[in-house]
Amino acid sequence: MNTMRLDYPIAVLCRAFKVSRSGFYAWSNRLVKYLVYWSSGTKV
């Protein structure tokens, strides 16, 4: 879905995948935070 967002509006994709827009954006924000954390080399 993340790659398809360049070709289709988010609202259309969310309807097709039966997810809420707010849920998609929450997931997207979590993914970005994770990738930034992971790429920084910080280890727990």
C-alpha positions in Angstrom: 0.0 0.0 0.0 2.9 2.3 0.8 4.2 2.1 -2.8 0.8 2.3 -4.3 0.2 5.7 -2.6 2.1 7.4 -5.4 -0.4 6.2 -8.0 -3.7 6.4 -6.0 -5.2 8.6 -3.4 -4.9 7.3 0.2 -8.6 7.4 0.7 -9.1 5.0 -2.3 -6.4 2.6 -1.1 -7.8 2.6 2.5 -11.2 1.7 1.2 -9.8 -1.1 -1.0 -7.8 -2.6 1.9 -10.5 -1.9 4.4 -8.4 0.2 6.8 -9.0 3.6 8.2 -7.0 6.6 7.0 -6.1 7.4 10.5 -4.9 3.8 11.0 -2.8 4.0 7.9 -1.1 7.3 8.9 -0.5 5.9 12.5 1.2 2.9 11.0 3.2 5.0 8.5 4.4 7.3 11.4 5.4 4.3 13.5 7.3 2.9 10.5 9.2 6.1 9.9 10.2 6.4 13.6 11.4 2.7 13.6 13.4 3.2 10.4 15.1 6.4 11.8 15.8 4.6 15.1 17.2 1.5 13.3 19.4 3.5 10.9 20.9 5.6 13.7 22.6 2.5 15.0 21.2 2.8 18.5 21.0 -0.6 20.2 18.9 -1.4 23.3 
